[in-house]
Amino acid sequence: MKTRLHYNKTIAIIIAIMVIGLSCKKYLDVKPVSSFAPEFVFDNVNNAQKAVLGTYAALTGDQGYGIRINMYYAYDEDNMMGQGGTPYPDGERRDLAHYSVTAANTQLSGPFNQLFSGIERANLCIYYIPQMPEYSTGSNADKFELKRLYGEALTLRAQFYFEAIRNWGDLPWHFQPAFLETDLYKGKTNRDSIYNQLLVDLALAETLVPWRTEVVSDERITQGAVRALRARIALFRGGYSLRSNKQMERRTDYLTYYQMARDECNVIMQHTADHKLNPNYQALFKDNICAHKIDPNGEVLFEVAMSGGNSGAGDSKLGYYNGTRWNNLGNGALTILPNYFYMFDSTDARRDVTCAPYAINSNGTFVGQTLVNIRDGKFRRDWITPSVLSSSAQYFGLNWPIIRYSDVLLMFAETENEINNGPTAAGIAAYNLVRARAFAANPGYLAANPAPATKVGFFDALVKERALEFGSEAVRKYDLIRWNILGTKLTETKALLALMAARTTAPWNTYPTTMYYNKVTTTSFQWLSSFYKPNYTPTPSTVTYMGVNWLNPGNMTTTILTYYAIAFTPNKSELLPLPQAALDANPNLVQNPGY
């Protein structure tokens, strides 16, 4: 079992000191639940630990990576669609997914407030921990722990700010506790300045936080997580983003940040005892994340540790809001797009992990789904242990993976290609490590499909590989934005879906209209024929089977093309609108372009 971060029991301490000097500014307001003063909270190492654990807690729950940030904000993109269907527009999650969101949307303020609450919690830890006598003159154990806590707080602040920036762009600069601020009604600070400070902070955190194998295995941040986050932020600092002039722009010094990302990834890649790929892609999700276990390979460098307890305050709805349904329990809200399903090669092991083309009856038998009703499968209900298959609960305590080692490898390959104006042997080797795991059962695939030799070709291959590797992990939309191809990919996907629905051109006119599955097994879901070949007629004497209308043009038109990214507007939809409540609370905040 995982060694859990028990932060919800100690969150009162950090919340209590957050109210010192706070104004009525709504997105920094926190009501006190305790009378503890900072002199008590940061009086000893144990309490300082509780303060930092309370900062971790701001990542969790309904307003964090329990549902909204990772399962509302990250869609639609070219692989997956968010909550579809009626009512639309709805003033909340469907509008978010399909880009018709407004400042009054009911799903904006909660995550926005929680991210800034996390920033304030981190600021308090960053301010007080280095002032503790034990930080400089304590025992070696105390100094080690306090320095680690200081590095964790710096890293957490970076993650909170990074998430806020990639969704809302330029934001107010808050790098000290609110009680030290002379101006609590700050306007926006250019995101480049904020990113630059975060990169400096993370460079310091690297010197404070140990590697994974140097400490007890749990879900706390270790040095690999710090470096991987620094690499990711550097790529966003060097990538495209929507600016206040309503243009997508990339700064001229972007290669400086690609080099920074490359160097961080390279350091992680040298620490093979700390981080490597899980040899089995399915096991990473089924046997570790869904089994509430820490991956022994260290592939998940940074994860949000949910406290469990069936609570919207510190748990997650992974497996309930998304994934497979049992006897109509669960939302099944995220949809694998038909074009994404067919992006996978038939021998790619990631397809049947990422895509779950079935539901489950109350008796445990499987029900095959049509191509337009496939759900994401990495966090599927029927993989969770202890079993929650028939549970009516909405919270299953599954952790959210923020960064995996495969991302480090592919970031390294991307930066090598960009810096050197084409792929290098080292970059290709990193790219092929990810592919080799996916095609372990078909090793000839890599030889038959070598890495492209040109810069453009290799970049295109990486765009595809990242799609195949990170489906349903809230990575894709933001990748497309930093590459400035989100609008292009959405347009291409709509056109491709229309071609699939028309079924007048190859290969769509050769793929099956009906797929058959074994309808009596309760051990595993079994299709009886190939998705990539014409219709197959099963033999009744061989197995009890059921057919589904697999590639149905009418269903694709009414269930996907009607809603998918319907209101996307270039040079607007790359950012969310600032919540109206934040604008009302701070007269110096200016709404984002186009809203």
Secondary structure, DSSP 8 states (H G I E B T S, - for coil): -------TTTHHHHHHHHTTT--S-GGG---------HHHHTSSHHHHHHHHHHHHGGG-STTTTTTHHHHTTT-S-SSEE-S-SSS-S-SSHHHHHTT---TT-TTTHHHHHHHHHHHHHHHHHHHHGGGSHHHHHS-HHHHHHHHHHHHHHHHHHHHHHHHHHHHH-SB----S-GGG-S-SS---B-HHHHHHHHHHHHHHHHTTS--GGGS--SSS--HHHHHHHHHHHHHHHTS-EE-TTS-EE--TTHHHHHHHHHHHHHHHHH-TTT----S-HHHIIIIIITTT---TT--EEEEE----SS-TTT---TTTTSS--BTTBS----EE-HHHHTTS-TT-TTHHHHEE-EEE-TTS-EEE--GGG-EE-TT-GGG-SS--TT---S-----EEEEEHHHHHHHHHHHHHHHTTS--HHHHHHHHHHHHHHTTT-THHHHHS---SSHHHHHHHHHHHHHHHSTTTT-HHHHHHHTT-HHHHHHHHHHHHHHHHHT-STTTTTS-SEEEEESS-SSS--BSS-TTSS-----TTT--EEEEE-S-HHHHIIIIITTTTTT--TTTTTS----HHHHHH-TT----TT-
